[in-house]
């Protein structure tokens, strides 16, 4: 059992050259001396399953036992589960798409044409177990939609990987008939719903098997008993879903004999399983070989597998859950020169080339024809030739038609050309599906080329740019028919020259159509212009934006053979956001006006507006050209702290010049922040020996700034220091600005016997220091300062404790006598001086 998921990756430097999810896979070694490739396998434990990577396939025996066959070894198979209770003739084994379960039919009745029950295989505790469910009444009958039994022998079973339905097949005369198992519904009493029949053209019932690919296409192998001829009939998923009991359309390969050399002949083939490399395992009761389904030649050096021995240990059927690589060919007829013209498609392989599948169109309808080849299993990394010719009875030569072929794999066009026959190589990828289409028109195709140019914001340095997704669609004028290539996906990537090309084919030379081009926008670019010409003449366009596409409808009729050239021009852009940060203070960011002003007139305008508003948030700007960052407004009590700082969305710093210029790289999402802050000043009043009516609130305190627009004096009521803060005494001041502090009585005319003693500033350690001047410098941005005026009472005269005049009275009296004596002396000197003059 498969208990690990497996994946591998092969790198050459940092380039992946091979990847897969199997235990082995193909790799192409570069044809270059010294090339070094490192391959790494990664394994992860998982719930046990059957292998779906091509390593193993599975065989069932009549008693219900299941064996696991190593696809790369001739050793005996490993038995996964023994005989199932009640099983008698097990066949039609199918494994579901992820290998977690399997189912088979227990045949009964005449020619094993009915089902006696089914065996469901599931994985329990890491081991495969089988349980038989018996049918009763008519539940096991294989009836048509009318309830009539159909002849044939049950030979095949497979599980659709897309929807999990179990389909079984009966081989009858001239056809393989298909039913779907419906365990929860009855269809005319049966558990099987008739889907229809695939015509095989055989005269008698043949053996074989069926299997699905990953796209839900059903492949039927039919073999003659002696293996003299083998062929595959392929039914598309859509055709199978639409089946309602009639003939189901299918594509057939050319039947040919099996070539098993150097091994023994393989006859009585009863089982088939696919390899993801596109090869087919065919087996009988005891032996299995690996074949190329294009030639039915045994794959060189492949092992001869032993899948059974003698009864009851012979294998009755094979199955697997690997999807093969496939190739299909379709025909798209845009128009016919003559209604009798038909086209023959062919798929060939081998050396010399031998046709393995053909298909011929019929009728007069245009568009993709019903006749097709495949999807047919093909071996990866091999050459297959696809071709078209005019069918017998056509009146026009193929040379009269414009022919274009294209081949797609995994949504990518891998081949295109105008040849009528082309050798293509199936990609070296497991389970790859290749779809080719030949498109024919009776008129020359018009060419549409869409180019991508990126220029700078001055309109210079125009550079063709690869890797852009471009789309072209075409609409036919009334009475006309058009078809555009690439057909399966109208979008292409611009190549190394910055362009992508489409072909528009017309149903007739006189028909016309119009085209619409589009580019898918990319992050970091802004659409600038679209210029189109038709045959060199300017063509007007109508521009619309739909989702991520900028579309341009070319307003000129396009004729067969015309050349339409369109050039999309883009310029690099980035996203810029301006942020106002207030690190200290309560001012709102919206108080400031922020701006990023472009230096180049042709650049996009930068963001501008109030901080925090939408006009400065995520604004598209021109990349790789400078913008000058600035701010204005805001309270005068705030100053800018530091320079502008810019960072990308990932936190990477973006340089800002000393002048405040910033340039953004293409696609960057940049935020530029400017920080502002104020400072806080607290003015307090300390009254020593306060008394009633003589409290700090008796004074008003004022800080008067030196003259600066927007600044004014601030006055607060006096209050003493509070350990919990003094919010009513605190206000914003402009950091580093000069202020003069003063105090005044709250009520003028108040007579107080108090005097100002000093001005103090509070220190961080809680002490107070005397300030020598009432003119101070405000704190730095984000800082606070506390000042207080200290006042004390005027001292009254002091009386002696024994009574009588106080010492202060004698002091004052003496001072008065001394003053009087000095005055008399001055008067006497002046008098003598006047007498001397006389």
C-alpha positions, 0 to 999 in steps of 0.5 A: 500500500502507498503510505507516503505521498511523494513529490520531486523537484529538479533544479538547475540553480534556481530554475525548476526543470522537472517536477512530479508527484510520483516515485520516478519521473522523466528528466531531460539533461541539458545539452551543455557541458558542466550543467549541474542539476539537483533533484530532491524527493519529498515524502510525507506520511499519509493514509494508506492508498493504492498507488496512482503514480504509475508505479503499480497497477492491479489485477483481480481474480475470479474469487475476488482476490486482488494483486499489485503488479510492479510496473517496472519488474517481472517479479511475481505480484503481491497479493493485497486481499484474498478470496472474497466470501461469496465471490464466484466470477469477479471482473470489471475492476475499477479503482477510484481516482485517488486510490482509496477504494475499488469496485468490481462486478461478480458476473453471472448468467448466460455468457456472464451477461448479468451481475450477481453482485458487486465487491467493494474494496476499501482500506481498513487499518492500512490493508485492502478488504473486499466485501460482496453485496449480492443483488436480488430480483432484477437488480443485476440485469443489464437492460436498455432504457426501455427495460429490454435485456441486451446481449453481450458479456461483461468484460470491463469496468472503470471509475470516473476520477471526476465524479466517482461513478462506476461504469461497466461495459459489455462486449456485444456484436458490433458494439461495446455497451455501457452502464453506470452503477447506481447503488441508490436507485433502480432503473427498470428494477436494475441497479445499472443505468444504460448509457448507450453503445459505442460502435466498434464494427466487429462481427462478433463480441471481443474481449478488452477493457475500459479506463478513464483518463484524468479529464474523464475521457473514457478509453475502450480497448477491443482485441480479437481473441488471437490479438490479430488486431487491437484498437482504442475507442475514445469517448470524450467526457462531455459525450459520456455525460450526454449519453442517454441510451443511444449511440455514443460518438467515439474516436477510433484508432487504426486497428493493428496486431500486437507486437510482443517481441522479444516475448511470447505472443499475448492472446486472449487479452482481458485487461488494461491499465494505463501508465502516466507516460502514455503507454498501455498495460495489456494482460491476459490471465497470466501475463502482461506487457507494456505497449505504445498505443500508437503502434501497439509495439511492446515498449523496448526493455519493458518487463514481461509481468506475471499477473497470474498462474493457473486457475483459480489464480488467473487474472480476469481484469486489470485496473489502475488509477494512473492517467495516461498522456493523451493527444486529440486533433480537432478541425475548425472550419471558418468557411468553405470555398465550396459546400462539398469541401471536407477535411481529413485529419490524421495522426501518425507515428513510427518509422516509417510513419503509419497512420494510427487515427483518422477522422473526416468532416461531414456536412456544411456547418462551420466552427469546430466539427464533430469529427475529431481524433481522440483524446487518444493515449500517446507516449510522452517525449515521442514524436507524433505527426498531425496532418490534414488533407482534403477528403475525397469528393472535395472540389477545392484544393487545400492550397486554396485555404489558409491553414493554421494549426495550434497545440495546447497542453495544460492551458499553454499553446506549445506549437503553432504553424501554417503547415498542413502536416507537422511533427510535434513532440509530446511534452516530457510530462506525466499524464500530459494532455495535448489538444491540437486544432487545424483551423481553415479559412478560404481567405487570408488571416488578419494579423493582430499584434499587441505590444507593451511599452513602459516609459518613465514619467517624462515620456522617455526611456520607452522599453518593450516589456515581456511578461504582460498578459494581453487579450484579443477578441474578434466579433464578426460583422453582420453576415460574416464569420470570424475565428481568432487564434489562439483559440482555447485561450485568447490571452497571451504573454508578451514575449521578449520583444514585448509583443504578442500576436493573434490571427483572425480568420474569416469565412470569406474574402469579402467578410469583415470583423472588428477586434478588441484588445486588452491588457491585464493591469499589473501592480506598480504600473498605470495605464497611460495610452493605447495607440492602434493602427490598421494597415499603418493608418491610425485607428480610433479606439474606445477605452473601457476598464473592466475588472483588471483589464483595460480594453480598447475596441478598435473602431475600424472594420478589419478585413482578411489580410489586414495588419492591426498594430496596437501599443499599450504604454504604461508608467510606473507607479507606487502608493504613498500615504502621509501620516501626522503623528502627535507624540506629545500633546492633545492636538488632533492630526487634522490640525495640520495640512500635509503634502507631497508635491511633485517635482515633475509636471507630468507626474501624478499629483501627490497626496495633500490634505489634513492629517488623517484624512482620506486625501493623504491615504494610499494615494497613487503617485509616480514612481522613480521621481521625487516628491517634496514632503511638507507640512503647514498649519497646526497650533503654534505651541507645537514644533516638528520633531525630527525629519520626515521618515518613510518606510515600505509596507514591510518596514524597509526604510526609504531615504528622504533627502535633507530637503525633504524629497522622497522617490518611490520604487515601482510598486512600493507602498510607502508611508511617510510620517512627520511628528510634532510635539508641544511642551508643558509648563506648570505655574504654581503659587506657594504662600508661606504662612498662608492665612484666610484671604491670603491663599495661592488662589489670591494670585493669577500667574502668567506666562508671556511669550516673546512675539511669535504669530499664533502665540499669546500669554496664558494665565492660570489661577494660583495653586500650590503643588499637588502630588497628584498633579496640577492640571488646571495650572498646566498648559502647552508652550512652544518648545524652546521658546522664551517666556516671561513669568509674572504674577498679579493679584487676582483682584486689583486693589487688594491690600496684602502684607505679603511680598514675593520672595523668589521664583523656583523650579522643581527638579526631577528629584523633587527639590526646588531650585531658585531661578534668578530670572523670570524670563525662561526658556520653555522645555524641549518638545515632549518635556515638562517644567514646573515653576512656582512663585514663593511669597511670604508675609511682610513682618510687623514691628516687634514689641518687647516682652516687658512692655514699653516702646518696641526696639523697632520704634527706637530703630525707626526713630534713630533713623529719622533723626539721622536723616534729619541731621543729614538734611540740615548739613546739606542745607548749611553747605549750600547756604555758605556757598551762596554767601561766598559768591556774593 
